[in-house]
Amino acid sequence: MMRLLIAALSGGLFGAGLVISGMTDPAKVQGWLDVFGQWDPTLGFVLTGAILPMALAWRVAARRHSALTGGDLPPPPPQTIDARLVAGAALFGLGWGFSGLCPGPAMASLSFGGPSFLIFFVAMVAGMLLFSVWNRRA
């Protein structure tokens, strides 16, 4: 029960941060990515501001053997850069640039974003499911 409460509070805080920062506004995100046009640098503060808490979280997690709720911590991500990582990053970047959304802001926008956000979310989930099926066969 405590684990679900912590997850709900963390997700709510994350979603609120996305809304407050403007990350759920596709036009603002595309303005950030339009470095050769009408560039909007304001999301740079959001992205830069995320580095410090994440760096601290990784340092704290490296010293712990279990999560606060008692479960195992996931292993650190691999440090290798391979074709699969580059291809995934390219697909993510293309999707982010074309739509102005990535998975977190898309989910945070479901309740107020309208039909276009729902279409994006359904397409995102379909892509994840297709990748899962493809990955199991490989």
N, CA and C atoms as a LAMMPS dump frame, in Angstrom:
ITEM: TIMESTEP
0
ITEM: NUMBER OF ATOMS
414
ITEM: BOX BOUNDS ff ff ff
-5.0000000000000000e+02 5.0000000000000000e+02
-5.0000000000000000e+02 5.0000000000000000e+02
-5.0000000000000000e+02 5.0000000000000000e+02
ITEM: ATOMS id mol type element x y z
1 1 1 N 0.812 -1.195 0
2 1 2 C 0 0 0
3 1 3 C 0.86 1.266 0
4 2 1 N 1.924 1.243 0.824
5 2 2 C 2.821 2.404 0.893
6 2 3 C 3.502 2.628 -0.458
7 3 1 N 3.83 1.537 -1.123
8 3 2 C 4.483 1.648 -2.428
9 3 3 C 3.558 2.342 -3.438
10 4 1 N 2.283 2.005 -3.434
11 4 2 C 1.327 2.635 -4.338
12 4 3 C 1.136 4.114 -4.002
13 5 1 N 1.119 4.441 -2.724
14 5 2 C 0.975 5.826 -2.306
15 5 3 C 2.182 6.656 -2.753
16 6 1 N 3.371 6.12 -2.554
17 6 2 C 4.583 6.823 -2.989
18 6 3 C 4.582 6.985 -4.507
19 7 1 N 4.171 5.954 -5.236
20 7 2 C 4.115 6.031 -6.696
21 7 3 C 3.112 7.087 -7.141
22 8 1 N 1.951 7.127 -6.514
23 8 2 C 0.926 8.114 -6.873
24 8 3 C 1.402 9.536 -6.581
25 9 1 N 2.002 9.744 -5.425
26 9 2 C 2.512 11.072 -5.082
27 9 3 C 3.644 11.491 -6.014
28 10 1 N 4.542 10.576 -6.322
29 10 2 C 5.65 10.884 -7.233
30 10 3 C 5.137 11.207 -8.628
31 11 1 N 4.206 10.408 -9.122
32 11 2 C 3.635 10.657 -10.441
33 11 3 C 2.876 11.968 -10.492
34 12 1 N 2.134 12.274 -9.438
35 12 2 C 1.411 13.54 -9.381
36 12 3 C 2.347 14.733 -9.358
37 13 1 N 3.421 14.635 -8.59
38 13 2 C 4.413 15.71 -8.527
39 13 3 C 5.098 15.888 -9.876
40 14 1 N 5.454 14.771 -10.506
41 14 2 C 6.101 14.822 -11.823
42 14 3 C 5.157 15.454 -12.848
43 15 1 N 3.901 15.015 -12.873
44 15 2 C 2.921 15.564 -13.808
45 15 3 C 2.688 17.047 -13.578
46 16 1 N 2.598 17.459 -12.323
47 16 2 C 2.412 18.879 -12.016
48 16 3 C 3.606 19.691 -12.491
49 17 1 N 4.792 19.155 -12.307
50 17 2 C 5.995 19.841 -12.786
51 17 3 C 6.004 19.994 -14.297
52 18 1 N 5.543 18.964 -15.003
53 18 2 C 5.475 19.041 -16.46
54 18 3 C 4.491 20.109 -16.915
55 19 1 N 3.347 20.179 -16.249
56 19 2 C 2.333 21.177 -16.614
57 19 3 C 2.837 22.585 -16.304
58 20 1 N 3.367 22.794 -15.101
59 20 2 C 3.84 24.116 -14.688
60 20 3 C 4.987 24.602 -15.576
61 21 1 N 5.876 23.683 -15.966
62 21 2 C 7.048 24.07 -16.757
63 21 3 C 6.734 24.324 -18.225
64 22 1 N 5.562 23.918 -18.683
65 22 2 C 5.209 24.106 -20.086
66 22 3 C 5.549 22.927 -20.974
67 23 1 N 6.042 21.838 -20.399
68 23 2 C 6.42 20.676 -21.202
69 23 3 C 5.215 19.99 -21.834
70 24 1 N 4.008 20.286 -21.389
71 24 2 C 2.81 19.691 -21.99
72 24 3 C 2.265 20.54 -23.132
73 25 1 N 2.929 21.641 -23.449
74 25 2 C 2.524 22.506 -24.561
75 25 3 C 3.393 22.185 -25.77
76 26 1 N 2.863 21.448 -26.756
77 26 2 C 3.679 21.07 -27.909
78 26 3 C 4.318 22.257 -28.631
79 27 1 N 3.637 23.387 -28.709
80 27 2 C 4.206 24.558 -29.388
81 27 3 C 5.442 25.069 -28.653
82 28 1 N 5.405 25.037 -27.319
83 28 2 C 6.549 25.48 -26.524
84 28 3 C 7.726 24.529 -26.709
85 29 1 N 7.443 23.237 -26.726
86 29 2 C 8.503 22.244 -26.913
87 29 3 C 9.103 22.377 -28.311
88 30 1 N 8.272 22.529 -29.327
89 30 2 C 8.787 22.676 -30.686
90 30 3 C 9.56 23.983 -30.826
91 31 1 N 9.162 25.03 -30.09
92 31 2 C 9.927 26.271 -30.072
93 31 3 C 11.312 26.07 -29.483
94 32 1 N 11.423 25.206 -28.483
95 32 2 C 12.721 24.875 -27.883
96 32 3 C 13.595 24.135 -28.894
97 33 1 N 12.984 23.262 -29.682
98 33 2 C 13.746 22.465 -30.649
99 33 3 C 14.076 23.233 -31.933
100 34 1 N 13.432 24.359 -32.171
101 34 2 C 13.623 25.141 -33.399
102 34 3 C 14.803 26.102 -33.243
103 35 1 N 16.014 25.553 -33.157
104 35 2 C 17.193 26.379 -32.884
105 35 3 C 17.572 27.285 -34.051
106 36 1 N 17.148 26.983 -35.267
107 36 2 C 17.48 27.819 -36.415
108 36 3 C 16.317 28.72 -36.834
109 37 1 N 15.234 28.7 -36.104
110 37 2 C 14.059 29.529 -36.408
111 37 3 C 13.794 30.471 -35.255
112 38 1 N 12.587 30.417 -34.738
113 38 2 C 12.213 31.251 -33.599
114 38 3 C 12.414 30.45 -32.317
115 39 1 N 13.652 30.327 -31.917
116 39 2 C 14.033 29.506 -30.78
117 39 3 C 13.5 30.088 -29.477
118 40 1 N 12.917 29.225 -28.645
119 40 2 C 12.415 29.597 -27.321
120 40 3 C 13.281 28.882 -26.288
121 41 1 N 14.223 29.58 -25.644
122 41 2 C 15.176 28.916 -24.751
123 41 3 C 14.63 28.579 -23.361
124 42 1 N 13.379 28.901 -23.064
125 42 2 C 12.886 28.759 -21.687
126 42 3 C 12.889 27.319 -21.174
127 43 1 N 12.657 26.334 -22.049
128 43 2 C 12.667 24.948 -21.564
129 43 3 C 14.077 24.479 -21.204
130 44 1 N 15.075 25.22 -21.631
131 44 2 C 16.446 24.906 -21.229
132 44 3 C 16.6 24.965 -19.716
133 45 1 N 15.882 25.881 -19.074
134 45 2 C 15.934 25.972 -17.615
135 45 3 C 15.313 24.738 -16.971
136 46 1 N 14.243 24.231 -17.572
137 46 2 C 13.59 23.025 -17.066
138 46 3 C 14.54 21.831 -17.203
139 47 1 N 15.109 21.675 -18.385
140 47 2 C 15.998 20.541 -18.639
141 47 3 C 17.258 20.622 -17.778
142 48 1 N 17.822 21.814 -17.661
143 48 2 C 19.018 21.987 -16.824
144 48 3 C 18.68 21.756 -15.357
145 49 1 N 17.506 22.223 -14.944
146 49 2 C 17.093 22.045 -13.553
147 49 3 C 16.844 20.602 -13.173
148 50 1 N 16.652 19.731 -14.151
149 50 2 C 16.427 18.318 -13.868
150 50 3 C 17.736 17.565 -13.622
151 51 1 N 18.839 18.147 -14.029
152 51 2 C 20.128 17.448 -13.92
153 51 3 C 20.545 17.261 -12.469
154 52 1 N 20.478 18.298 -11.654
155 52 2 C 20.939 18.211 -10.265
156 52 3 C 20.167 17.186 -9.444
157 53 1 N 18.818 17.214 -9.417
158 53 2 C 18.124 16.191 -8.625
159 53 3 C 18.404 14.77 -9.111
160 54 1 N 18.536 14.597 -10.426
161 54 2 C 18.802 13.252 -10.935
162 54 3 C 20.209 12.79 -10.57
163 55 1 N 21.17 13.693 -10.644
164 55 2 C 22.539 13.347 -10.251
165 55 3 C 22.581 12.951 -8.772
166 56 1 N 21.874 13.695 -7.937
167 56 2 C 21.814 13.345 -6.514
168 56 3 C 21.115 12.004 -6.297
169 57 1 N 20.027 11.765 -7.021
170 57 2 C 19.297 10.504 -6.872
171 57 3 C 20.178 9.313 -7.251
172 58 1 N 20.955 9.435 -8.333
173 58 2 C 21.838 8.328 -8.728
174 58 3 C 22.915 8.08 -7.679
175 59 1 N 23.438 9.154 -7.078
176 59 2 C 24.474 8.975 -6.04
177 59 3 C 23.893 8.296 -4.795
178 60 1 N 22.707 8.713 -4.396
179 60 2 C 22.061 8.106 -3.223
180 60 3 C 21.722 6.645 -3.526
181 61 1 N 21.169 6.384 -4.693
182 61 2 C 20.786 5.018 -5.057
183 61 3 C 22.003 4.098 -5.134
184 62 1 N 23.14 4.622 -5.549
185 62 2 C 24.351 3.794 -5.661
186 62 3 C 24.807 3.279 -4.301
187 63 1 N 24.461 3.996 -3.23
188 63 2 C 24.868 3.581 -1.881
189 63 3 C 23.84 2.703 -1.185
190 64 1 N 22.648 2.599 -1.771
191 64 2 C 21.58 1.83 -1.139
192 64 3 C 21.527 0.419 -1.718
193 65 1 N 21.02 -0.51 -0.933
194 65 2 C 20.861 -1.884 -1.386
195 65 3 C 19.409 -2.223 -1.673
196 66 1 N 18.486 -1.404 -1.163
197 66 2 C 17.07 -1.628 -1.426
198 66 3 C 16.35 -0.286 -1.454
199 67 1 N 15.171 -0.286 -2.045
200 67 2 C 14.357 0.927 -2.111
201 67 3 C 13.774 1.241 -0.738
202 68 1 N 13.262 2.436 -0.574
203 68 2 C 12.655 2.816 0.706
204 68 3 C 11.472 1.925 1.055
205 69 1 N 10.82 1.377 0.042
206 69 2 C 9.678 0.501 0.282
207 69 3 C 10.098 -0.957 0.489
208 70 1 N 11.395 -1.231 0.441
209 70 2 C 11.889 -2.574 0.711
210 70 3 C 12.208 -3.408 -0.515
211 71 1 N 11.772 -3.003 -1.686
212 71 2 C 12.036 -3.77 -2.903
213 71 3 C 13.45 -3.551 -3.421
214 72 1 N 13.805 -4.343 -4.406
215 72 2 C 15.12 -4.208 -5.017
216 72 3 C 15.181 -2.968 -5.894
217 73 1 N 16.344 -2.347 -5.94
218 73 2 C 16.577 -1.246 -6.859
219 73 3 C 16.961 -1.817 -8.22
220 74 1 N 16.546 -1.185 -9.291
221 74 2 C 16.957 -1.682 -10.606
222 74 3 C 18.453 -1.465 -10.797
223 75 1 N 19.078 -2.275 -11.625
224 75 2 C 20.51 -2.072 -11.876
225 75 3 C 20.728 -0.785 -12.671
226 76 1 N 21.906 -0.211 -12.576
227 76 2 C 22.17 0.985 -13.38
228 76 3 C 22.117 0.64 -14.87
229 77 1 N 21.765 1.61 -15.689
230 77 2 C 21.682 1.324 -17.122
231 77 3 C 23.058 1.026 -17.698
232 78 1 N 23.106 0.263 -18.796
233 78 2 C 24.406 -0.024 -19.415
234 78 3 C 25.063 1.264 -19.914
235 79 1 N 26.361 1.273 -19.936
236 79 2 C 27.11 2.457 -20.347
237 79 3 C 27.558 2.396 -21.802
238 80 1 N 27.159 1.358 -22.529
239 80 2 C 27.586 1.209 -23.917
240 80 3 C 26.636 1.943 -24.864
241 81 1 N 27.219 2.484 -25.903
242 81 2 C 26.436 3.122 -26.952
243 81 3 C 26.489 2.206 -28.163
244 82 1 N 25.337 1.647 -28.517
245 82 2 C 25.285 0.727 -29.65
246 82 3 C 24.229 1.195 -30.645
247 83 1 N 24.076 0.474 -31.724
248 83 2 C 23.141 0.857 -32.788
249 83 3 C 21.708 0.901 -32.274
250 84 1 N 21.37 -0.003 -31.399
251 84 2 C 20.014 -0.044 -30.856
252 84 3 C 19.697 1.224 -30.059
253 85 1 N 20.645 1.668 -29.24
254 85 2 C 20.464 2.886 -28.458
255 85 3 C 20.35 4.106 -29.378
256 86 1 N 21.228 4.186 -30.366
257 86 2 C 21.211 5.327 -31.285
258 86 3 C 19.904 5.355 -32.08
259 87 1 N 19.454 4.195 -32.559
260 87 2 C 18.197 4.133 -33.319
261 87 3 C 17.011 4.527 -32.439
262 88 1 N 16.979 4.043 -31.216
263 88 2 C 15.893 4.396 -30.298
264 88 3 C 15.889 5.881 -29.975
265 89 1 N 17.075 6.443 -29.749
266 89 2 C 17.172 7.878 -29.468
267 89 3 C 16.721 8.698 -30.676
268 90 1 N 17.083 8.247 -31.872
269 90 2 C 16.676 8.961 -33.088
270 90 3 C 15.157 8.916 -33.26
271 91 1 N 14.552 7.752 -33.044
272 91 2 C 13.094 7.645 -33.146
273 91 3 C 12.399 8.509 -32.099
274 92 1 N 12.915 8.481 -30.885
275 92 2 C 12.355 9.31 -29.817
276 92 3 C 12.446 10.78 -30.201
277 93 1 N 13.61 11.209 -30.664
278 93 2 C 13.816 12.602 -31.039
279 93 3 C 12.931 13.036 -32.195
280 94 1 N 12.775 12.168 -33.195
281 94 2 C 11.891 12.495 -34.318
282 94 3 C 10.45 12.647 -33.848
283 95 1 N 9.995 11.714 -33.022
284 95 2 C 8.635 11.79 -32.498
285 95 3 C 8.428 13.026 -31.657
286 96 1 N 9.412 13.353 -30.827
287 96 2 C 9.335 14.534 -29.973
288 96 3 C 9.299 15.799 -30.815
289 97 1 N 10.152 15.857 -31.844
290 97 2 C 10.206 17.037 -32.699
291 97 3 C 8.946 17.231 -33.525
292 98 1 N 8.412 16.141 -34.075
293 98 2 C 7.213 16.247 -34.917
294 98 3 C 5.968 16.58 -34.108
295 99 1 N 5.837 15.941 -32.938
296 99 2 C 4.604 16.109 -32.168
297 99 3 C 4.722 17.137 -31.049
298 100 1 N 5.942 17.383 -30.572
299 100 2 C 6.12 18.278 -29.431
300 100 3 C 5.805 17.599 -28.116
301 101 1 N 5.666 16.279 -28.142
302 101 2 C 5.349 15.524 -26.924
303 101 3 C 6.298 14.345 -26.765
304 102 1 N 6.576 13.996 -25.537
305 102 2 C 7.236 12.742 -25.224
306 102 3 C 6.342 12.018 -24.211
307 103 1 N 6.665 10.793 -23.825
308 103 2 C 5.721 9.999 -23.024
309 103 3 C 5.217 10.655 -21.744
310 104 1 N 6.077 11.272 -20.952
311 104 2 C 5.628 11.882 -19.696
312 104 3 C 4.613 12.989 -19.91
313 105 1 N 4.948 14.008 -20.699
314 105 2 C 3.974 15.066 -20.955
315 105 3 C 2.705 14.573 -21.65
316 106 1 N 2.818 13.561 -22.498
317 106 2 C 1.616 13.023 -23.152
318 106 3 C 0.654 12.453 -22.112
319 107 1 N 1.193 11.718 -21.153
320 107 2 C 0.338 11.15 -20.101
321 107 3 C -0.219 12.257 -19.201
322 108 1 N 0.62 13.253 -18.891
323 108 2 C 0.163 14.346 -18.035
324 108 3 C -0.933 15.162 -18.712
325 109 1 N -0.976 15.153 -20.042
326 109 2 C -1.94 15.949 -20.796
327 109 3 C -3.222 15.211 -21.13
328 110 1 N -3.307 13.94 -20.805
329 110 2 C -4.484 13.155 -21.188
330 110 3 C -5.789 13.739 -20.656
331 111 1 N -5.773 14.293 -19.464
332 111 2 C -7.018 14.759 -18.86
333 111 3 C -7.496 16.103 -19.399
334 112 1 N -6.623 16.868 -20.044
335 112 2 C -7.037 18.197 -20.507
336 112 3 C -6.601 18.525 -21.931
337 113 1 N -5.862 17.641 -22.567
338 113 2 C -5.258 17.972 -23.852
339 113 3 C -6.139 17.835 -25.069
340 114 1 N -7.227 17.118 -24.971
341 114 2 C -8.104 16.956 -26.123
342 114 3 C -7.766 15.73 -26.945
343 115 1 N -8.461 15.557 -28.07
344 115 2 C -8.327 14.344 -28.877
345 115 3 C -6.932 14.115 -29.442
346 116 1 N -6.207 15.172 -29.793
347 116 2 C -4.877 14.97 -30.379
348 116 3 C -3.927 14.305 -29.383
349 117 1 N -4.061 14.627 -28.102
350 117 2 C -3.221 14.003 -27.088
351 117 3 C -3.596 12.529 -26.912
352 118 1 N -4.883 12.226 -26.999
353 118 2 C -5.331 10.842 -26.895
354 118 3 C -4.821 10.027 -28.087
355 119 1 N -4.879 10.591 -29.278
356 119 2 C -4.365 9.903 -30.473
357 119 3 C -2.866 9.64 -30.32
358 120 1 N -2.12 10.651 -29.85
359 120 2 C -0.687 10.466 -29.627
360 120 3 C -0.438 9.351 -28.619
361 121 1 N -1.204 9.355 -27.527
362 121 2 C -1.016 8.354 -26.48
363 121 3 C -1.298 6.943 -26.995
364 122 1 N -2.371 6.777 -27.74
365 122 2 C -2.709 5.464 -28.304
366 122 3 C -1.608 5.006 -29.261
367 123 1 N -1.126 5.915 -30.112
368 123 2 C -0.047 5.564 -31.045
369 123 3 C 1.227 5.214 -30.286
370 124 1 N 1.511 5.918 -29.208
371 124 2 C 2.698 5.636 -28.4
372 124 3 C 2.61 4.245 -27.77
373 125 1 N 1.474 3.93 -27.197
374 125 2 C 1.295 2.605 -26.575
375 125 3 C 1.372 1.51 -27.641
376 126 1 N 0.77 1.745 -28.805
377 126 2 C 0.846 0.762 -29.893
378 126 3 C 2.294 0.54 -30.308
379 127 1 N 3.065 1.61 -30.408
380 127 2 C 4.484 1.482 -30.755
381 127 3 C 5.254 0.696 -29.703
382 128 1 N 4.95 0.922 -28.435
383 128 2 C 5.616 0.179 -27.364
384 128 3 C 5.271 -1.31 -27.435
385 129 1 N 4.005 -1.607 -27.695
386 129 2 C 3.585 -3.007 -27.801
387 129 3 C 4.231 -3.683 -29.009
388 130 1 N 4.27 -2.987 -30.143
389 130 2 C 4.914 -3.547 -31.332
390 130 3 C 6.391 -3.811 -31.08
391 131 1 N 7.07 -2.878 -30.419
392 131 2 C 8.475 -3.085 -30.104
393 131 3 C 8.655 -4.279 -29.187
394 132 1 N 7.761 -4.42 -28.202
395 132 2 C 7.856 -5.545 -27.271
396 132 3 C 7.733 -6.874 -28.009
397 133 1 N 6.782 -6.956 -28.945
398 133 2 C 6.609 -8.179 -29.736
399 133 3 C 7.841 -8.413 -30.607
400 134 1 N 8.329 -7.371 -31.269
401 134 2 C 9.505 -7.476 -32.141
402 134 3 C 10.743 -7.869 -31.333
403 135 1 N 10.895 -7.306 -30.156
404 135 2 C 12.05 -7.57 -29.31
405 135 3 C 12.064 -9.023 -28.816
406 136 1 N 10.886 -9.573 -28.516
407 136 2 C 10.811 -10.966 -28.063
408 136 3 C 11.183 -11.93 -29.177
409 137 1 N 10.872 -11.571 -30.421
410 137 2 C 11.196 -12.441 -31.552
411 137 3 C 12.65 -12.38 -31.948
412 138 1 N 13.304 -11.277 -31.628
413 138 2 C 14.721 -11.096 -32.046
414 138 3 C 15.665 -11.884 -31.17
